[in-house]
Protein backbone atom coordinates (compact mmCIF):
# COMPACT_ATOMS: atom_id res chain seq x y z
CA UNK A 1 0.00 0.00 0.00
CA UNK A 2 1.46 3.37 -1.02
CA UNK A 3 1.17 6.58 1.00
CA UNK A 4 -1.91 7.79 -0.87
CA UNK A 5 -3.74 4.49 -0.41
CA UNK A 6 -2.87 4.47 3.29
CA UNK A 7 -4.22 7.99 3.77
CA UNK A 8 -7.40 7.19 1.81
CA UNK A 9 -7.97 4.04 3.83
CA UNK A 10 -7.42 5.90 7.10
CA UNK A 11 -9.79 8.67 6.06
CA UNK A 12 -12.44 6.09 5.21
CA UNK A 13 -12.18 4.70 8.74
CA UNK A 14 -12.33 8.13 10.39
CA UNK A 15 -15.79 8.28 11.96
CA UNK A 16 -15.52 12.03 12.57
CA UNK A 17 -14.76 12.77 8.91
CA UNK A 18 -17.66 10.55 7.81
CA UNK A 19 -19.95 12.29 10.29
CA UNK A 20 -18.94 15.72 8.97
CA UNK A 21 -19.51 14.62 5.37
CA UNK A 22 -22.99 13.27 6.12
CA UNK A 23 -23.80 16.39 8.11
CA UNK A 24 -22.83 18.51 5.11
CA UNK A 25 -25.16 16.56 2.84
CA UNK A 26 -27.98 16.75 5.35
CA UNK A 27 -27.64 20.47 6.07
CA UNK A 28 -27.30 21.48 2.42
CA UNK A 29 -30.26 19.36 1.28
CA UNK A 30 -32.63 22.14 2.34
CA UNK A 31 -30.83 24.43 -0.13
CA UNK A 32 -31.00 21.86 -2.95
CA UNK A 33 -27.22 21.82 -3.11
CA UNK A 34 -26.92 19.38 -5.99
CA UNK A 35 -29.26 21.45 -8.17
CA UNK A 36 -26.88 24.41 -8.43
CA UNK A 37 -24.40 23.05 -11.00
CA UNK A 38 -24.33 22.57 -14.76
CA UNK A 39 -22.22 20.84 -17.39
CA UNK A 40 -21.72 22.53 -20.75
CA UNK A 41 -24.84 24.62 -20.22
CA UNK A 42 -27.23 21.92 -18.95
CA UNK A 43 -28.23 21.50 -15.28
CA UNK A 44 -26.56 18.34 -14.03
CA UNK A 45 -28.28 17.85 -10.63
CA UNK A 46 -25.34 16.00 -9.14
CA UNK A 47 -22.79 16.47 -6.38
CA UNK A 48 -19.54 17.88 -7.84
CA UNK A 49 -17.56 15.22 -5.99
CA UNK A 50 -19.46 12.45 -7.76
CA UNK A 51 -18.95 14.18 -11.11
CA UNK A 52 -15.20 14.05 -10.42
CA UNK A 53 -15.38 10.36 -9.56
CA UNK A 54 -17.41 9.53 -12.65
CA UNK A 55 -15.01 11.26 -15.02
CA UNK A 56 -12.19 9.23 -13.48
CA UNK A 57 -14.13 6.01 -14.04
CA UNK A 58 -15.00 6.92 -17.61
CA UNK A 59 -11.37 7.72 -18.41
CA UNK A 60 -10.20 4.52 -16.71
CA UNK A 61 -12.77 2.18 -18.29
CA UNK A 62 -13.08 3.93 -21.65
CA UNK A 63 -16.58 2.53 -22.18
CA UNK A 64 -18.10 2.27 -25.60
CA UNK A 65 -21.54 2.70 -24.08
CA UNK A 66 -22.80 4.52 -20.98
CA UNK A 67 -26.36 3.89 -19.83
CA UNK A 68 -27.95 6.45 -17.54
CA UNK A 69 -31.43 6.06 -16.10
CA UNK A 70 -32.88 9.42 -15.11
CA UNK A 71 -32.25 12.14 -17.70
CA UNK A 72 -33.92 15.17 -16.05
CA UNK A 73 -32.46 18.32 -17.63
CA UNK A 74 -29.79 16.39 -19.49
CA UNK A 75 -26.64 17.58 -17.75
CA UNK A 76 -25.42 14.10 -16.95
CA UNK A 77 -25.92 12.65 -20.43
CA UNK A 78 -24.12 15.69 -21.85
CA UNK A 79 -21.34 15.17 -19.31
CA UNK A 80 -20.90 11.50 -20.23
CA UNK A 81 -21.06 12.34 -23.93
CA UNK A 82 -18.36 14.98 -23.52
CA UNK A 83 -16.11 12.46 -21.79
CA UNK A 84 -16.63 9.99 -24.63
CA UNK A 85 -15.83 12.77 -27.10
CA UNK A 86 -12.51 13.35 -25.32
CA UNK A 87 -11.72 9.64 -25.42
CA UNK A 88 -12.54 9.43 -29.11
CA UNK A 89 -14.03 6.55 -31.01
CA UNK A 90 -17.72 5.81 -31.46
CA UNK A 91 -18.90 5.67 -27.84
CA UNK A 92 -22.54 6.57 -27.10
CA UNK A 93 -24.65 7.52 -24.11
CA UNK A 94 -28.13 6.03 -23.73
CA UNK A 95 -30.34 8.20 -21.53
CA UNK A 96 -33.55 6.60 -20.21
CA UNK A 97 -36.34 8.50 -18.48
CA UNK A 98 -40.00 7.82 -17.86
CA UNK A 99 -40.72 11.33 -19.16
CA UNK A 100 -38.37 13.56 -21.13
CA UNK A 101 -39.92 16.99 -21.08
CA UNK A 102 -40.10 18.65 -24.50
CA UNK A 103 -37.93 21.63 -23.52
CA UNK A 104 -35.24 19.33 -22.15
CA UNK A 105 -35.37 17.08 -25.21
CA UNK A 106 -34.99 20.05 -27.55
CA UNK A 107 -32.03 21.38 -25.56
CA UNK A 108 -30.31 18.00 -25.48
CA UNK A 109 -30.89 17.31 -29.17
CA UNK A 110 -29.57 20.77 -30.08
CA UNK A 111 -26.46 20.38 -27.93
CA UNK A 112 -23.00 19.96 -29.55
CA UNK A 113 -22.73 16.58 -27.77
CA UNK A 114 -26.05 15.32 -29.16
CA UNK A 115 -24.31 13.16 -31.77
CA UNK A 116 -23.28 10.80 -28.95
CA UNK A 117 -26.63 10.72 -27.14
CA UNK A 118 -29.56 8.37 -27.66
CA UNK A 119 -32.71 9.15 -25.65
CA UNK A 120 -35.22 6.46 -24.71
CA UNK A 121 -38.49 7.58 -23.14
CA UNK A 122 -40.27 5.18 -20.80
CA UNK A 123 -39.76 3.47 -17.47
CA UNK A 124 -36.29 1.99 -17.17
CA UNK A 125 -37.84 -1.19 -15.76
CA UNK A 126 -40.36 -1.66 -18.56
CA UNK A 127 -39.60 -4.76 -20.63
CA UNK A 128 -39.89 -2.96 -23.98
CA UNK A 129 -37.66 -0.11 -22.80
CA UNK A 130 -35.05 -2.54 -21.51
CA UNK A 131 -35.11 -4.39 -24.81
CA UNK A 132 -34.65 -1.12 -26.71
CA UNK A 133 -31.64 -0.29 -24.56
CA UNK A 134 -30.12 -3.70 -25.21
CA UNK A 135 -30.63 -3.16 -28.94
CA UNK A 136 -28.85 0.19 -28.78
CA UNK A 137 -25.98 -1.31 -26.78
CA UNK A 138 -25.64 -4.12 -29.32
CA UNK A 139 -22.12 -5.51 -29.28
CA UNK A 140 -20.61 -2.37 -27.79
CA UNK A 141 -18.42 -2.80 -24.77
CA UNK A 142 -17.28 -2.03 -22.17
CA UNK A 143 -20.58 -0.75 -20.74
CA UNK A 144 -20.84 1.58 -17.74
CA UNK A 145 -24.22 1.99 -16.01
CA UNK A 146 -25.44 4.90 -13.84
CA UNK A 147 -28.77 4.50 -12.05
CA UNK A 148 -30.41 7.77 -11.03
CA UNK A 149 -34.15 7.60 -11.69
CA UNK A 150 -36.90 6.45 -9.33
CA UNK A 151 -35.18 5.90 -5.96
CA UNK A 152 -37.51 3.31 -4.42
CA UNK A 153 -36.12 -0.04 -3.33
CA UNK A 154 -38.14 -2.12 -5.79
CA UNK A 155 -37.41 0.12 -8.77
CA UNK A 156 -33.64 0.28 -8.19
CA UNK A 157 -33.42 -3.43 -7.49
CA UNK A 158 -35.20 -4.16 -10.76
CA UNK A 159 -32.87 -1.76 -12.61
CA UNK A 160 -29.89 -3.59 -11.13
CA UNK A 161 -31.31 -6.93 -12.24
CA UNK A 162 -31.96 -5.65 -15.77
CA UNK A 163 -28.83 -3.63 -16.52
CA UNK A 164 -26.05 -5.27 -14.49
CA UNK A 165 -25.77 -8.22 -16.93
CA UNK A 166 -24.57 -5.73 -19.56
CA UNK A 167 -21.53 -4.86 -17.41
CA UNK A 168 -18.35 -6.92 -17.54
CA UNK A 169 -15.40 -7.29 -15.21
CA UNK A 170 -13.55 -4.03 -14.62
CA UNK A 171 -16.51 -1.77 -15.26
CA UNK A 172 -19.13 -0.43 -12.86
CA UNK A 173 -22.76 0.02 -12.04
CA UNK A 174 -23.06 3.25 -10.05
CA UNK A 175 -26.19 3.67 -7.93
CA UNK A 176 -26.89 7.27 -6.94
CA UNK A 177 -28.81 8.62 -3.94
CA UNK A 178 -27.99 5.69 -1.68
CA UNK A 179 -27.53 8.32 1.04
CA UNK A 180 -31.32 8.55 1.40
CA UNK A 181 -30.89 5.65 3.83
CA UNK A 182 -28.50 7.75 5.96
CA UNK A 183 -30.64 10.88 6.08
CA UNK A 184 -33.28 11.67 8.74
CA UNK A 185 -36.71 10.12 8.39
CA UNK A 186 -39.04 12.26 6.30
CA UNK A 187 -36.36 14.42 4.66
CA UNK A 188 -37.97 13.77 1.26
CA UNK A 189 -41.64 14.76 1.66
CA UNK A 190 -44.03 13.85 -1.14
CA UNK A 191 -41.60 11.25 -2.44
CA UNK A 192 -42.20 7.49 -2.40
CA UNK A 193 -38.68 6.77 -1.06
CA UNK A 194 -37.43 7.07 2.51
CA UNK A 195 -35.42 5.11 5.04
CA UNK A 196 -35.72 1.34 4.45
CA UNK A 197 -37.03 2.01 0.93
CA UNK A 198 -34.28 3.48 -1.22
CA UNK A 199 -31.30 2.72 -3.48
CA UNK A 200 -29.03 1.59 -0.62
CA UNK A 201 -31.49 -1.03 0.58
CA UNK A 202 -31.75 -2.22 -3.04
CA UNK A 203 -27.95 -2.41 -3.33
CA UNK A 204 -27.73 -4.49 -0.17
CA UNK A 205 -30.26 -7.00 -1.46
CA UNK A 206 -28.66 -7.08 -4.90
CA UNK A 207 -25.21 -7.81 -3.49
CA UNK A 208 -26.58 -10.66 -1.37
CA UNK A 209 -27.74 -12.34 -4.58
CA UNK A 210 -24.69 -11.92 -6.81
CA UNK A 211 -20.95 -12.56 -6.50
CA UNK A 212 -20.22 -10.46 -9.60
CA UNK A 213 -20.17 -7.05 -7.93
CA UNK A 214 -18.53 -5.53 -4.87
CA UNK A 215 -18.62 -2.05 -3.33
CA UNK A 216 -15.51 -0.15 -4.37
CA UNK A 217 -14.88 1.49 -1.02
CA UNK A 218 -11.81 3.33 -2.27
CA UNK A 219 -14.01 5.62 -4.37
CA UNK A 220 -16.22 6.69 -1.47
CA UNK A 221 -13.28 6.83 0.94
CA UNK A 222 -11.64 9.39 -1.32
CA UNK A 223 -14.80 11.42 -1.93
CA UNK A 224 -16.38 11.38 1.53
CA UNK A 225 -19.00 13.84 0.26
CA UNK A 226 -20.96 11.63 -2.11
CA UNK A 227 -24.61 10.83 -2.72
CA UNK A 228 -23.58 7.32 -3.81
CA UNK A 229 -22.15 5.92 -0.57
CA UNK A 230 -21.91 2.12 -1.05
CA UNK A 231 -23.19 2.71 -4.58
CA UNK A 232 -19.97 2.44 -6.62
CA UNK A 233 -20.33 -1.21 -7.58
CA UNK A 234 -17.37 -2.75 -9.38
CA UNK A 235 -17.88 -5.79 -11.53
CA UNK A 236 -15.26 -8.39 -10.65
CA UNK A 237 -16.40 -11.35 -12.77
CA UNK A 238 -18.00 -11.81 -16.17
ZINORBEL-V170009 format. One record per residue. N is the residue number from 0. RES is the residue in one small letter. SS is DSSP state (h for helix, s for strand, l for the rest). PSI is psi in radians with two decimals (NA if undefined). Layout:
# ZINORBEL-V170009
n=N res=RES ss=SS psi=PSI
n=N res=RES ss=SS psi=PSI
This chain:
# ZINORBEL-V170009
n=0 res=x ss=l psi=2.19
n=1 res=x ss=l psi=3.10
n=2 res=x ss=h psi=-0.74
n=3 res=x ss=h psi=-0.79
n=4 res=x ss=h psi=-0.68
n=5 res=x ss=h psi=-0.75
n=6 res=x ss=h psi=-0.73
n=7 res=x ss=h psi=-0.76
n=8 res=x ss=h psi=-0.75
n=9 res=x ss=h psi=-0.70
n=10 res=x ss=h psi=-0.69
n=11 res=x ss=h psi=-0.43
n=12 res=x ss=h psi=-0.07
n=13 res=x ss=l psi=1.82
n=14 res=x ss=h psi=-0.60
n=15 res=x ss=h psi=-0.74
n=16 res=x ss=h psi=-0.77
n=17 res=x ss=h psi=-0.70
n=18 res=x ss=h psi=-0.76
n=19 res=x ss=h psi=-0.71
n=20 res=x ss=h psi=-0.78
n=21 res=x ss=h psi=-0.62
n=22 res=x ss=h psi=-0.69
n=23 res=x ss=h psi=-0.83
n=24 res=x ss=h psi=-0.72
n=25 res=x ss=h psi=-0.80
n=26 res=x ss=h psi=-0.56
n=27 res=x ss=h psi=-0.20
n=28 res=x ss=h psi=-0.62
n=29 res=x ss=l psi=-0.34
n=30 res=x ss=l psi=0.14
n=31 res=x ss=l psi=0.88
n=32 res=x ss=h psi=-0.82
n=33 res=x ss=h psi=-0.11
n=34 res=x ss=h psi=0.00
n=35 res=x ss=l psi=0.34
n=36 res=x ss=l psi=2.73
n=37 res=x ss=s psi=2.85
n=38 res=x ss=s psi=2.06
n=39 res=x ss=l psi=0.75
n=40 res=x ss=l psi=-0.10
n=41 res=x ss=s psi=2.34
n=42 res=x ss=s psi=2.29
n=43 res=x ss=l psi=-0.36
n=44 res=x ss=l psi=1.05
n=45 res=x ss=l psi=2.63
n=46 res=x ss=l psi=2.32
n=47 res=x ss=h psi=-0.60
n=48 res=x ss=h psi=-0.68
n=49 res=x ss=h psi=-0.56
n=50 res=x ss=h psi=-0.76
n=51 res=x ss=h psi=-0.78
n=52 res=x ss=h psi=-0.70
n=53 res=x ss=h psi=-0.65
n=54 res=x ss=h psi=-0.58
n=55 res=x ss=h psi=-0.75
n=56 res=x ss=h psi=-0.75
n=57 res=x ss=h psi=-0.76
n=58 res=x ss=h psi=-0.62
n=59 res=x ss=h psi=-0.82
n=60 res=x ss=h psi=-0.58
n=61 res=x ss=l psi=1.04
n=62 res=x ss=l psi=2.65
n=63 res=x ss=l psi=-0.25
n=64 res=x ss=s psi=2.30
n=65 res=x ss=s psi=2.18
n=66 res=x ss=s psi=2.19
n=67 res=x ss=s psi=2.21
n=68 res=x ss=s psi=2.26
n=69 res=x ss=l psi=1.58
n=70 res=x ss=l psi=-0.71
n=71 res=x ss=l psi=-2.15
n=72 res=x ss=l psi=-0.15
n=73 res=x ss=l psi=0.01
n=74 res=x ss=h psi=-0.67
n=75 res=x ss=h psi=-0.73
n=76 res=x ss=h psi=-0.62
n=77 res=x ss=h psi=-0.74
n=78 res=x ss=h psi=-0.90
n=79 res=x ss=h psi=-0.70
n=80 res=x ss=h psi=-0.68
n=81 res=x ss=h psi=-0.63
n=82 res=x ss=h psi=-0.73
n=83 res=x ss=h psi=-0.60
n=84 res=x ss=h psi=-0.71
n=85 res=x ss=h psi=-0.66
n=86 res=x ss=h psi=-0.63
n=87 res=x ss=l psi=3.11
n=88 res=x ss=l psi=-2.79
n=89 res=x ss=l psi=0.43
n=90 res=x ss=l psi=2.55
n=91 res=x ss=s psi=2.74
n=92 res=x ss=s psi=2.29
n=93 res=x ss=s psi=1.97
n=94 res=x ss=s psi=2.17
n=95 res=x ss=s psi=2.28
n=96 res=x ss=s psi=2.51
n=97 res=x ss=l psi=-0.52
n=98 res=x ss=l psi=2.10
n=99 res=x ss=l psi=1.88
n=100 res=x ss=l psi=2.49
n=101 res=x ss=h psi=-0.74
n=102 res=x ss=h psi=-0.71
n=103 res=x ss=h psi=-0.72
n=104 res=x ss=h psi=-0.79
n=105 res=x ss=h psi=-0.74
n=106 res=x ss=h psi=-0.71
n=107 res=x ss=h psi=-0.78
n=108 res=x ss=h psi=-0.33
n=109 res=x ss=l psi=-0.06
n=110 res=x ss=l psi=2.58
n=111 res=x ss=l psi=-0.41
n=112 res=x ss=l psi=0.04
n=113 res=x ss=h psi=-0.49
n=114 res=x ss=h psi=-0.32
n=115 res=x ss=h psi=0.14
n=116 res=x ss=s psi=2.28
n=117 res=x ss=s psi=2.17
n=118 res=x ss=s psi=2.36
n=119 res=x ss=s psi=2.08
n=120 res=x ss=s psi=2.27
n=121 res=x ss=l psi=2.90
n=122 res=x ss=l psi=2.34
n=123 res=x ss=l psi=-0.30
n=124 res=x ss=l psi=0.00
n=125 res=x ss=l psi=2.40
n=126 res=x ss=h psi=-0.71
n=127 res=x ss=h psi=-0.65
n=128 res=x ss=h psi=-0.80
n=129 res=x ss=h psi=-0.71
n=130 res=x ss=h psi=-0.70
n=131 res=x ss=h psi=-0.71
n=132 res=x ss=h psi=-0.79
n=133 res=x ss=h psi=-0.65
n=134 res=x ss=h psi=-0.73
n=135 res=x ss=h psi=-0.62
n=136 res=x ss=h psi=-0.78
n=137 res=x ss=l psi=-2.24
n=138 res=x ss=l psi=0.14
n=139 res=x ss=l psi=2.50
n=140 res=x ss=l psi=2.69
n=141 res=x ss=l psi=2.80
n=142 res=x ss=s psi=2.34
n=143 res=x ss=s psi=2.35
n=144 res=x ss=s psi=2.35
n=145 res=x ss=s psi=2.12
n=146 res=x ss=s psi=2.04
n=147 res=x ss=l psi=0.84
n=148 res=x ss=l psi=-2.11
n=149 res=x ss=l psi=2.23
n=150 res=x ss=l psi=0.29
n=151 res=x ss=l psi=2.72
n=152 res=x ss=h psi=-0.93
n=153 res=x ss=h psi=-0.70
n=154 res=x ss=h psi=-0.82
n=155 res=x ss=h psi=-0.71
n=156 res=x ss=h psi=-0.72
n=157 res=x ss=h psi=-0.69
n=158 res=x ss=h psi=-0.76
n=159 res=x ss=h psi=-0.73
n=160 res=x ss=h psi=-0.62
n=161 res=x ss=h psi=-0.79
n=162 res=x ss=h psi=-0.35
n=163 res=x ss=h psi=-0.57
n=164 res=x ss=h psi=-0.30
n=165 res=x ss=h psi=-0.21
n=166 res=x ss=l psi=2.37
n=167 res=x ss=l psi=2.97
n=168 res=x ss=l psi=2.31
n=169 res=x ss=l psi=-0.33
n=170 res=x ss=l psi=-3.02
n=171 res=x ss=s psi=2.67
n=172 res=x ss=s psi=2.16
n=173 res=x ss=s psi=2.15
n=174 res=x ss=s psi=1.99
n=175 res=x ss=l psi=2.81
n=176 res=x ss=l psi=0.49
n=177 res=x ss=h psi=-0.40
n=178 res=x ss=h psi=-0.14
n=179 res=x ss=h psi=-0.65
n=180 res=x ss=h psi=-0.45
n=181 res=x ss=h psi=-0.06
n=182 res=x ss=l psi=2.86
n=183 res=x ss=l psi=2.62
n=184 res=x ss=l psi=2.33
n=185 res=x ss=l psi=0.23
n=186 res=x ss=l psi=-0.32
n=187 res=x ss=l psi=1.28
n=188 res=x ss=l psi=2.59
n=189 res=x ss=l psi=0.35
n=190 res=x ss=l psi=2.61
n=191 res=x ss=l psi=-0.14
n=192 res=x ss=l psi=2.72
n=193 res=x ss=s psi=-2.95
n=194 res=x ss=l psi=2.51
n=195 res=x ss=l psi=0.05
n=196 res=x ss=s psi=1.39
n=197 res=x ss=l psi=3.11
n=198 res=x ss=h psi=-0.61
n=199 res=x ss=h psi=-0.69
n=200 res=x ss=h psi=-0.60
n=201 res=x ss=h psi=-0.74
n=202 res=x ss=h psi=-0.78
n=203 res=x ss=h psi=-0.77
n=204 res=x ss=h psi=-0.73
n=205 res=x ss=h psi=-0.79
n=206 res=x ss=h psi=-0.47
n=207 res=x ss=h psi=-0.39
n=208 res=x ss=l psi=0.02
n=209 res=x ss=l psi=2.41
n=210 res=x ss=l psi=0.04
n=211 res=x ss=l psi=-0.36
n=212 res=x ss=s psi=2.55
n=213 res=x ss=s psi=2.74
n=214 res=x ss=s psi=2.18
n=215 res=x ss=l psi=1.57
n=216 res=x ss=h psi=-0.39
n=217 res=x ss=h psi=-0.60
n=218 res=x ss=h psi=-0.91
n=219 res=x ss=h psi=-0.53
n=220 res=x ss=h psi=-0.60
n=221 res=x ss=h psi=-0.74
n=222 res=x ss=h psi=-0.82
n=223 res=x ss=l psi=-1.07
n=224 res=x ss=l psi=1.79
n=225 res=x ss=l psi=2.50
n=226 res=x ss=l psi=0.12
n=227 res=x ss=l psi=0.68
n=228 res=x ss=l psi=2.20
n=229 res=x ss=l psi=0.26
n=230 res=x ss=l psi=-0.08
n=231 res=x ss=s psi=1.67
n=232 res=x ss=s psi=1.98
n=233 res=x ss=s psi=2.31
n=234 res=x ss=s psi=2.20
n=235 res=x ss=l psi=-0.02
n=236 res=x ss=l psi=2.42
n=237 res=x ss=l psi=NA
